[in-house]
């Protein structure tokens, strides 16, 4: 069996044609290695993008690539990268007002699939960034990047030590903080969503932590119209963010 030195190197993988393409196009992430296990026009396009960044590809079998990335859904191409480059909150707050909101704030989402789905929806729905706490929260891993389907190449993910303090900083910069809470008296359809805002989505099981809920300017709920009393956290965030953008389009 051929030995590989990859066990001593970082193991953050991006795989699949579209996610790899987005990483190569944006250039936000340092790519250590590009591995291909197919040869066709789609891959040749990626090889050209990689060449522009000075990335020489390495050939591998499909089974070999599956063993490296940990799954078989790689479409024959993958990038190995250093640890995901989280953005700084200060860099976001220094941007013009119209470029720093709406924001999505995730209060201890712990399921990587939820995080990946939320990043994908947030990117699609025009969020300017996603804030996550450093502790008790899923990190941006290869699984999250795969599920986000290219969103991590465009959407800044900001990791903070103290989420409640970060919310206070956002409020000091003029943002209104709206928390999603299934028990809130006000529905999201009755709230003024045209103000500059950050939308807080709680943990999958426990919702918003009390300290985070108190830091919100208001809490709102998505009203149920069926027998189930709750939604998946990522789904709730996507519905709420879609309503934010719908309301703003109506205002225009």
Residue pairs with C-beta under 8 A, 6 or more apart in sequence:
6 68
6 80
9 32
9 80
10 32
10 80
10 81
10 82
10 83
11 80
11 142
12 80
12 81
12 82
12 83
12 84
12 141
12 142
12 145
13 68
13 69
13 70
13 78
13 79
13 80
13 81
13 142
13 145
14 20
14 23
14 29
14 78
14 79
14 81
14 142
14 145
14 146
15 65
15 69
15 71
15 73
15 74
15 75
15 77
15 78
15 79
15 142
15 146
16 73
16 74
16 75
16 77
16 78
16 146
16 149
17 42
17 43
17 46
17 75
17 77
18 149
18 150
19 145
19 146
19 148
19 149
19 150
19 152
19 153
20 34
20 46
20 77
20 78
20 79
21 45
21 46
21 49
21 150
22 150
22 153
22 154
23 29
23 31
23 79
23 81
23 150
23 153
24 31
24 46
24 49
24 50
24 52
24 53
24 55
24 79
25 49
25 153
26 153
26 154
27 53
28 85
28 153
29 81
29 82
29 84
29 85
29 153
30 81
30 82
30 85
31 50
31 53
31 55
31 79
31 80
31 81
32 79
32 80
32 81
32 82
33 55
33 58
33 79
33 80
34 46
34 47
34 50
34 55
34 56
34 57
34 58
34 77
34 78
34 79
34 80
35 57
35 58
35 59
35 60
35 65
35 68
35 77
35 78
35 79
35 80
36 43
36 46
36 47
36 57
36 58
36 59
36 60
36 76
36 77
37 59
37 60
37 61
37 62
37 64
37 65
37 74
37 76
37 77
38 62
38 75
38 76
38 77
43 76
43 77
46 77
47 57
50 56
50 57
60 68
62 72
62 76
65 74
65 76
65 78
66 72
66 74
68 78
68 80
69 78
69 142
70 142
71 146
73 146
84 139
84 140
84 141
84 145
84 152
84 157
86 140
86 157
86 158
86 159
87 129
87 156
87 157
87 158
88 158
89 131
89 158
89 160
89 166
89 169
91 156
92 100
92 103
92 128
92 129
92 156
92 158
93 100
93 169
93 170
93 173
95 128
97 174
97 196
99 128
100 128
100 129
100 173
100 175
101 128
101 175
101 196
101 197
101 198
102 126
102 127
102 128
102 196
102 197
102 198
102 199
102 241
102 244
102 245
103 127
103 128
103 129
103 130
103 131
103 170
103 175
103 197
103 198
103 199
104 118
104 122
104 127
104 129
104 130
104 131
104 198
104 199
104 201
104 237
104 241
105 130
105 131
105 132
105 163
105 166
105 167
105 177
105 198
105 199
105 200
105 201
106 115
106 118
106 130
106 131
106 132
106 133
106 137
106 200
106 201
106 233
106 237
107 133
107 163
107 200
107 201
107 202
107 203
107 208
107 209
107 212
108 133
108 136
108 137
108 202
108 203
108 206
108 209
109 115
109 118
109 132
109 137
109 138
109 201
109 203
109 204
109 233
109 234
110 136
110 137
110 138
110 203
110 204
111 138
111 204
111 233
112 138
112 141
112 143
112 144
112 147
113 143
113 147
114 138
114 204
114 232
114 233
114 234
115 132
115 138
115 140
115 144
115 147
115 234
116 143
116 144
116 145
116 146
116 147
116 148
117 147
117 148
117 234
117 235
117 238
118 130
118 201
118 233
118 234
118 237
118 238
119 130
119 144
119 147
119 148
119 151
119 152
119 155
119 157
120 147
120 148
120 149
120 151
121 234
121 237
121 238
121 241
122 130
122 151
122 155
122 237
122 238
122 241
123 148
123 150
123 151
123 154
123 155
124 151
125 238
125 241
125 242
125 244
125 245
126 241
126 245
127 155
127 241
128 156
129 155
129 156
129 157
129 158
130 155
130 156
130 157
130 158
131 157
131 158
131 159
131 160
131 163
131 166
131 198
132 138
132 157
132 158
132 159
132 160
133 159
133 160
133 161
133 162
133 163
134 159
134 160
134 161
138 144
140 152
140 157
144 152
145 152
160 166
163 212
164 211
164 212
164 214
164 215
167 177
167 198
167 200
167 212
167 215
167 216
168 215
170 177
170 198
171 177
171 217
174 196
175 196
175 197
175 198
176 195
176 196
176 197
176 198
176 217
176 218
177 197
177 198
177 200
177 215
177 216
177 217
177 218
178 188
178 191
178 193
178 197
178 198
178 199
178 200
178 216
178 217
178 218
178 219
178 220
178 240
179 200
179 202
179 208
179 212
179 213
179 216
179 218
179 219
179 220
180 188
180 199
180 200
180 201
180 202
180 208
180 219
180 220
180 221
180 222
180 236
180 237
180 240
181 202
181 207
181 208
181 213
181 219
181 220
181 221
182 207
182 221
182 222
182 229
182 230
183 221
184 219
184 220
184 221
185 221
186 218
186 219
186 220
186 221
187 220
187 221
187 222
187 223
188 220
188 221
188 222
188 223
188 240
188 243
189 223
189 243
190 220
191 218
191 220
193 243
193 244
193 247
193 248
194 247
194 248
194 251
197 244
199 237
199 240
199 241
199 244
200 208
200 212
200 216
201 233
201 234
201 236
201 237
201 240
202 208
202 209
202 212
202 233
203 209
203 233
204 232
204 233
208 216
208 219
213 219
220 240
222 231
222 236
222 239
222 240
231 239
